[in-house]
Amino acid sequence: MNRSPDWMRVRAPGTPPREIDSSVAHPARIWDYWLGGQDNFAADRETGDQILAAFPDMVANARADRAFLGRAVRYLAGEAGMRQFLDIGTGIPAAGNTHEIAQEVAPGSRVVYVDNDPVVLAHARALLVGDGSVMTDYVDADLRRPEAVLEAAARTLDFDRPVAVLLLGILEFIPDDNQARTIVKRLVDAVPSGSHLAIAHSTTEVNRTAMEEAARLWNDGGSTPLTLRDAAGLERFLAGLDLVEPGVVSCALWRPDPADEEVRPVAQFCAVGRKP
């Protein structure tokens, strides 16, 4: 059953409460702006517009990333048989959240969301109100402290059973490659055989010059520095896992819906891997 809205926000141990600073652009709110949401401030829109001027396809990136979330969760809950999801860096709620898709495919699934943005926290209660067919929780924690993430998520997820770990649009905010790979490895080590890892990441593989300028503008105006990686860098995060077809590709090209027309690559790459 769904947990009580007054209970379910879990703050990871040692995580202090934070206030919303509307004067500084924030990744989750910029992304919300590009997706047509309303939960953003002037600083977010200003930085978002500067980036769009340099790289108008950024909106397509954001939408392709969101669409990949939907297709990946449907695959994981359906063909892959996943019933537990750890969605880290979930961002501001939009249509087609992980628990909603899992609920459609596999009622009884458990979903834990993790984010450290106070705007996301403000929406957590509304996000987690469901019809009882999916157990959901929200963890206020930072990906850079994976032990705290796992400890809090264990209140809802059973780590003796397979878990689908979702890292969509979050690893680019861990600039150090070694640190990022160490974090991913810790998360994968915590889940058993049969678990899956889904990643989406901003890339230099498409429109390199424009994306590098967009990243520069982001870093000049945003609160969290952004690091671009190529397809090989993304594949290294999935070392030791069995890649699900079609492997590391643009989000728009990962198992596109048959009804999709004129599918073209976007500068947001993705992959899903299975732990042997």
Buried (B, 14 or more C-beta within 10 A) or exposed (E): EBBEEEEBBBBBEEBEEEEBEBEBBBBBBBBBBBBEBEBBBEBBBBBBEBBBEBBEBBBBBBBBBBBBBBBBBBBBBBEBEBBBBBBBBBBBBBEBBBBBBBBBBBEEBBBBBBBBBBBBBEBBBEBBEBEEBBBBBBBBBBBBBBEBBBBBBEEBBEBEBBBBBBBBBBBBBBBEBEEBBEBBBEBBEBBEEBBBBBBBBBBBBBBEEBBBBBBBBBBEBBBBBBBBBBBEBBBEBBEEBEEBEEBBBBBBBBBBEEEEEEEEBBBBBBBBBBBE
